[in-house]
Amino acid sequence: EALLITVGVAIFSIASKSSNSDTTTEIIGLLFMCTYITFDSFTSQWQSKVYDKYGKANVDPYQMMLGVNSSAIIMTTMGLIAGGDIPKIIEFFQVNPNVLQYNIITAITSASGQLFIYTTIKEFGPIVFTVIMTTRQMMSICISSILFGHTMTWKAAVGATLVFGVLFYQIRKKYIASQRK
């Protein structure tokens, strides 16, 4: 089922791309997407293992957020220092003082979203979370296509149908299993 979802998303993504795009950009984008998917799938599995190892009663979403975000801050800071980008950031904030309010709004909405993510993983596990996120992303793409008039090729529609079909199949299978108990 996971393979079918991956194939469906790949079909949708490849069929949705425009033919006049830059190949170098596509390769870098594909590399970034693969890295994102790898780390994203690792993160929810790792969090599930932490909950299993230490017990759900002993680890709450706030502790998980602190650990993940502290690690992210350390890695980002190291990258900025290594790249010599800190002076550029300071200059950008000086030139654009209103950007601080947007950063604060982004931080608040991000933290709120993380609470939902960690609570979902803690209560329902990483597989349910992955299904929710895949469904959300595919629905966002489809709604965006409709609202903004982006055309969807028949191949992209096949990919989206495959993903939604597998997801609905999983939901139905779990419902039938719960009815038998």
N, C-alpha and C positions, 0 to 999 in steps of 0.2 A: 504494500500500500504506500509506503514511504517512497519507494522507487517510482511508482505511478505519479505521485504528487510532484516529485522532482522533475520527471519527464514532462508533465503537464505545464509546470512553471517554465521550464526551458523552452518548450514549444511556443508558449505564449510570448516569452521575452524575445526570442529570435524572430518570430513572425511579426512582432510589433515594431521592430527596429526599422528606421528609414534607410533606404539604399544609398543615400549620399553622405553617410557618416564617415568619419576618419577611422581607419583601421587601427592605428596606434592607440587612439582613445578607447576603442572597443576592447582591445586586448588588456589595457590597464584597467578598464572598468570591469571586465570579466575577472581579472585577478583580484581586484578589490571585492567584488561580489562573492567570489569563492572563499576569500579570507573571512568576510563577514559571516557567511553561512557556517563556515567551520567553527569560528569562535562563538557564534550565536548558539549553535547546537551544543557546543561544549559547555557553555555557561549554564544553561538550564539543567543539563545532566549533572554538572558539578554541584549545583545548588541542591538538587534532589538528593545527592549522595551526602551532603552536609546534613540535611534534615534527617536522613536515615541513620547516619552515624551518631549524631549527638541528640537525636530525638526532637520531634516537632515542638514539644513543650519547652525545650531548652534553647531553641534558636528562633528568634522572631524576625519579621521582615526588616525591622530597623537595624538589627545587627548585620543582616545580610547586606543591606544597602551600605552600611558603614564600611564593611570589608571590600565590597566591589568598588565603591566610589573612591575609597582611599587608594586602592590599587590603580584605578584609572587616573587619579590626580598625580600619583607618583610617576606613572609612565608618561603622561602628557607633559609634565614638568621636565622630565629628563629629555624628552624629544625636543622641547622648546629650547632648553639650554644647549643641547648638542647642535641644533640647527642655528643657534644664534638669533632666534626670533623674538626673544623677550623685549628688546628695545623697540621692535616694530609694533608689538602689541601695546606697549606703553604709549607710543606715539599715536597709534590709532585711537586709543581711549582719550587722549588729550585733544585730538582733532574732532572726535565725535563723542562728546560727553553724554549724550542721550542714549548711547548704546548700553550703558550700565543698566538702565531700566529694562531694556529688552533682554539682557542677560539674566536679570532677576526673574522676569516673567518666565523665561525658558527654564530656569532652574526649578521654579515652583511647579510648573506643569510636568517637567521631567521627573521630579521627585514623586509627584502624585501618580504618574504612570508606573513608576517603579514599584510603588506600594501595591498596586493592582497586580503587577507581574509577579512579585515575590509571594504575595498571598495566594495567587492562583497556583504557582508551583508548589507551595507548601501544602495547600489543601487538596489539589487535584493531580499533581505530578507534572513532569515536563512534557509528556505526550499531549495531554489536554491543552497545555499552554501553546505547544507548537501548532496544534490544529487551530486554535483561536487566532494566532498570529498569521498563519498562512491564509486563513479565511478572510481576515481583516485586510491583508495586503491585496489579495485578489479582488475583493469587493471594492476597495479603494480605487484600484486601477479601472475596473469596469464602470464604476460611478463617474470617475473622472472622464472616461471616454465619452460617456453619455452627456454629462454636463457641459463639457468644453468642446464637444463636436469632433473629437478625435476618431478617425475611422479605425475600425478593428477588422483585420483581414479574417478570412474564414479559418485560416490556420491558427490564428490567435484565439478565435472563438472555440476551436477544437481543444486547444490547450486549456483554456479556462473551464470548459465543460468537463474535461478529464479531471481537473483538480477538484471542482465542485462535486462531481460524481463520486470520486473516491471519498471525499470528506463526508458527504451524505450517507454513503455506504457504511463508513465507520460509525457514524452516529446511530444508524439503524441497527447495525450489528450489536452495539453496546446496549441499545434499548431492548432488543430481543433477549439478550443475555440477562438483563436486569429483570425482565418479566418472568424468566424461568426460575429465578431464585425464590 
